[in-house]
Amino acid sequence: MSAAATRSLVVVSAGLSQPSSTRLLADRLSAAVDRHLREAGIEPRIEVIELRDQAKDLVNNLLAGFPSPGLQAALDAVLAADGLIAVTPIFSASYSGLFKLFFDLVERDGLAGTPVLIGATGGTARHSLALEHAMRPLFAYLNAAVVATAVYAATEDWGGGGVTADGSLVERIDRAAVELSAAMATRGPAAPKDAFADPVPFDQLLRP
Protein backbone atom coordinates (compact mmCIF):
# COMPACT_ATOMS: atom_id res chain seq x y z
CA MET A 1 0.00 0.00 0.00
CA SER A 2 1.42 3.41 -1.03
CA ALA A 3 2.07 6.09 1.54
CA ALA A 4 -0.56 8.77 1.93
CA ALA A 5 0.01 12.06 0.15
CA THR A 6 1.13 14.90 2.40
CA ARG A 7 0.81 18.67 2.19
CA SER A 8 2.40 21.37 4.32
CA LEU A 9 0.11 24.06 5.68
CA VAL A 10 1.65 27.13 7.30
CA VAL A 11 -0.50 29.38 9.48
CA VAL A 12 0.66 32.95 10.10
CA SER A 13 -1.07 34.72 12.98
CA ALA A 14 -0.39 38.39 13.73
CA GLY A 15 -2.33 38.54 16.99
CA LEU A 16 -0.74 40.69 19.68
CA SER A 17 -2.28 39.35 22.88
CA GLN A 18 -2.13 35.80 24.19
CA PRO A 19 -4.61 34.33 23.67
CA SER A 20 -6.02 36.51 20.89
CA SER A 21 -9.10 36.42 18.69
CA THR A 22 -6.71 36.44 15.73
CA ARG A 23 -5.11 33.20 16.87
CA LEU A 24 -8.57 31.76 17.62
CA LEU A 25 -9.65 32.43 14.04
CA ALA A 26 -6.38 31.03 12.69
CA ASP A 27 -6.91 27.85 14.71
CA ARG A 28 -10.50 27.44 13.50
CA LEU A 29 -9.42 27.89 9.90
CA SER A 30 -6.50 25.46 10.16
CA ALA A 31 -8.65 22.85 11.91
CA ALA A 32 -11.23 23.05 9.11
CA VAL A 33 -8.56 22.75 6.41
CA ASP A 34 -6.99 19.83 8.29
CA ARG A 35 -10.36 18.06 8.32
CA HIS A 36 -11.04 18.55 4.62
CA LEU A 37 -7.54 17.47 3.60
CA ARG A 38 -7.85 14.28 5.64
CA GLU A 39 -11.24 13.58 4.06
CA ALA A 40 -9.49 13.82 0.69
CA GLY A 41 -6.89 11.26 1.78
CA ILE A 42 -4.13 13.82 2.32
CA GLU A 43 -2.02 14.00 5.48
CA PRO A 44 -1.50 17.65 6.51
CA ARG A 45 1.65 18.92 8.18
CA ILE A 46 0.71 22.12 10.00
CA GLU A 47 3.10 24.76 11.31
CA VAL A 48 1.89 27.87 13.15
CA ILE A 49 3.96 31.06 13.11
CA GLU A 50 3.07 33.61 15.79
CA LEU A 51 4.41 36.96 14.60
CA ARG A 52 4.34 38.38 18.14
CA ASP A 53 7.23 35.99 18.85
CA GLN A 54 9.14 37.45 15.88
CA ALA A 55 8.47 41.12 16.70
CA LYS A 56 11.96 42.03 17.97
CA ASP A 57 13.66 40.12 15.16
CA LEU A 58 11.44 41.84 12.58
CA VAL A 59 12.45 45.28 13.87
CA ASN A 60 16.12 44.28 14.03
CA ASN A 61 15.91 43.00 10.48
CA LEU A 62 14.34 46.29 9.38
CA LEU A 63 17.26 48.21 10.88
CA ALA A 64 20.15 45.86 10.08
CA GLY A 65 18.89 44.14 6.93
CA PHE A 66 19.63 40.62 8.13
CA PRO A 67 17.08 38.13 9.55
CA SER A 68 17.82 36.15 12.68
CA PRO A 69 17.94 32.34 12.34
CA GLY A 70 14.44 32.08 13.83
CA LEU A 71 12.97 34.69 11.50
CA GLN A 72 14.69 33.10 8.50
CA ALA A 73 13.25 29.71 9.46
CA ALA A 74 9.76 31.24 9.59
CA LEU A 75 10.22 32.82 6.15
CA ASP A 76 11.56 29.56 4.73
CA ALA A 77 8.53 27.70 6.05
CA VAL A 78 6.17 30.17 4.36
CA LEU A 79 8.03 29.96 1.06
CA ALA A 80 8.04 26.15 1.10
CA ALA A 81 4.38 25.76 2.08
CA ASP A 82 1.83 23.96 -0.07
CA GLY A 83 -0.83 26.25 1.41
CA LEU A 84 -0.90 29.32 3.61
CA ILE A 85 -3.39 30.78 6.08
CA ALA A 86 -2.68 34.42 6.96
CA VAL A 87 -4.68 36.15 9.70
CA THR A 88 -4.23 39.65 11.11
CA PRO A 89 -6.04 42.04 13.39
CA ILE A 90 -7.31 45.17 11.62
CA PHE A 91 -5.96 48.53 12.77
CA SER A 92 -6.86 51.82 11.08
CA ALA A 93 -8.69 49.99 8.29
CA SER A 94 -5.71 47.82 7.31
CA TYR A 95 -3.53 44.91 8.41
CA SER A 96 -1.26 45.37 11.40
CA GLY A 97 2.25 46.78 11.13
CA LEU A 98 3.66 43.48 12.41
CA PHE A 99 1.88 41.64 9.59
CA LYS A 100 3.27 44.06 7.00
CA LEU A 101 6.81 43.86 8.38
CA PHE A 102 6.78 40.10 7.94
CA PHE A 103 5.33 39.93 4.44
CA ASP A 104 7.59 42.79 3.29
CA LEU A 105 10.39 40.23 3.59
CA VAL A 106 8.78 37.85 1.09
CA GLU A 107 10.22 38.29 -2.41
CA ARG A 108 7.82 39.44 -5.16
CA ASP A 109 7.37 35.93 -6.63
CA GLY A 110 8.10 34.01 -3.44
CA LEU A 111 4.46 32.93 -3.11
CA ALA A 112 3.78 32.56 -6.83
CA GLY A 113 0.93 30.09 -7.26
CA THR A 114 0.75 29.27 -3.54
CA PRO A 115 -2.87 28.86 -2.36
CA VAL A 116 -3.59 31.40 0.38
CA LEU A 117 -6.58 31.84 2.68
CA ILE A 118 -6.80 35.32 4.22
CA GLY A 119 -8.57 36.15 7.46
CA ALA A 120 -8.87 39.09 9.81
CA THR A 121 -10.33 40.10 13.14
CA GLY A 122 -11.59 43.41 14.47
CA GLY A 123 -13.83 45.10 16.97
CA THR A 124 -16.74 45.64 14.61
CA ALA A 125 -17.97 44.28 11.29
CA ARG A 126 -17.39 47.62 9.57
CA HIS A 127 -13.67 46.79 9.29
CA SER A 128 -14.33 43.66 7.20
CA LEU A 129 -13.70 45.48 3.90
CA ALA A 130 -10.01 45.63 4.82
CA LEU A 131 -9.81 42.03 3.59
CA GLU A 132 -10.60 43.20 0.07
CA HIS A 133 -8.95 46.62 -0.15
CA ALA A 134 -5.78 45.81 1.83
CA MET A 135 -5.07 42.11 2.31
CA ARG A 136 -6.12 40.71 -1.05
CA PRO A 137 -4.06 43.27 -3.03
CA LEU A 138 -1.02 42.49 -0.87
CA PHE A 139 -1.09 38.81 -1.77
CA ALA A 140 -1.98 39.58 -5.38
CA TYR A 141 1.22 41.61 -5.50
CA LEU A 142 3.09 38.54 -4.23
CA ASN A 143 1.42 36.50 -7.02
CA ALA A 144 -0.22 34.15 -4.54
CA ALA A 145 -3.40 32.28 -5.48
CA VAL A 146 -5.81 33.72 -2.90
CA VAL A 147 -9.00 31.67 -2.50
CA ALA A 148 -12.32 33.39 -3.17
CA THR A 149 -13.67 33.29 0.38
CA ALA A 150 -12.00 35.54 2.94
CA VAL A 151 -13.02 35.28 6.59
CA TYR A 152 -13.55 38.19 8.96
CA ALA A 153 -14.52 37.79 12.61
CA ALA A 154 -15.73 40.68 14.74
CA THR A 155 -15.77 40.64 18.52
CA GLU A 156 -19.47 39.75 18.62
CA ASP A 157 -18.85 36.66 16.50
CA TRP A 158 -17.20 34.90 19.44
CA GLY A 159 -19.09 33.28 22.29
CA GLY A 160 -17.79 31.91 25.57
CA GLY A 161 -14.59 29.90 25.53
CA GLY A 162 -13.61 31.10 22.08
CA VAL A 163 -16.50 29.27 20.40
CA THR A 164 -17.95 30.93 17.32
CA ALA A 165 -21.35 32.36 18.19
CA ASP A 166 -22.30 33.38 14.66
CA GLY A 167 -23.53 30.58 12.38
CA SER A 168 -22.54 32.52 9.28
CA LEU A 169 -18.95 32.70 10.54
CA VAL A 170 -18.89 28.93 10.92
CA GLU A 171 -20.17 28.57 7.37
CA ARG A 172 -17.60 31.00 5.98
CA ILE A 173 -14.79 29.20 7.79
CA ASP A 174 -15.88 25.89 6.30
CA ARG A 175 -16.36 27.31 2.80
CA ALA A 176 -12.93 28.94 2.85
CA ALA A 177 -11.36 25.72 4.17
CA VAL A 178 -12.96 23.71 1.35
CA GLU A 179 -11.50 26.13 -1.20
CA LEU A 180 -8.00 26.11 0.27
CA SER A 181 -7.83 22.33 0.76
CA ALA A 182 -9.04 21.76 -2.83
CA ALA A 183 -6.44 24.19 -4.17
CA MET A 184 -3.69 22.50 -2.16
CA ALA A 185 -4.73 19.03 -3.32
CA THR A 186 -4.87 20.10 -6.97
CA ARG A 187 -1.58 21.99 -6.94
CA GLY A 188 0.41 19.18 -5.41
CA PRO A 189 3.47 19.46 -3.17
CA ALA A 190 5.57 22.58 -3.59
CA ALA A 191 8.97 22.09 -5.18
CA PRO A 192 11.98 23.00 -3.01
CA LYS A 193 13.18 26.53 -3.73
CA ASP A 194 16.84 27.40 -4.18
CA ALA A 195 17.53 30.58 -2.24
CA PHE A 196 20.58 31.27 -4.46
CA ALA A 197 18.86 30.70 -7.81
CA ASP A 198 17.72 34.32 -8.14
CA PRO A 199 19.90 36.57 -5.97
CA VAL A 200 18.91 40.16 -5.21
CA PRO A 201 21.03 42.59 -7.28
CA PHE A 202 23.66 44.35 -5.24
CA ASP A 203 22.32 47.83 -6.02
CA GLN A 204 18.94 46.81 -4.57
CA LEU A 205 20.59 45.69 -1.35
CA LEU A 206 21.87 49.24 -0.89
CA ARG A 207 18.47 50.89 -1.23
CA PRO A 208 16.92 52.38 1.95
Secondary structure as UniProt FT lines:
FT   STRAND          5..13
FT   HELIX           21..39
FT   TURN            40..41
FT   STRAND          42..50
FT   HELIX           51..54
FT   HELIX           55..64
FT   HELIX           69..80
FT   STRAND          83..91
FT   TURN            92..93
FT   STRAND          94..95
FT   HELIX           97..103
FT   TURN            104..105
FT   TURN            108..113
FT   STRAND          115..122
FT   HELIX           125..129
FT   HELIX           131..135
FT   HELIX           136..141
FT   TURN            142..143
FT   STRAND          145..146
FT   STRAND          151..154
FT   HELIX           155..157
FT   HELIX           160..162
FT   HELIX           167..187
FT   TURN            195..196
FT   HELIX           202..205
//
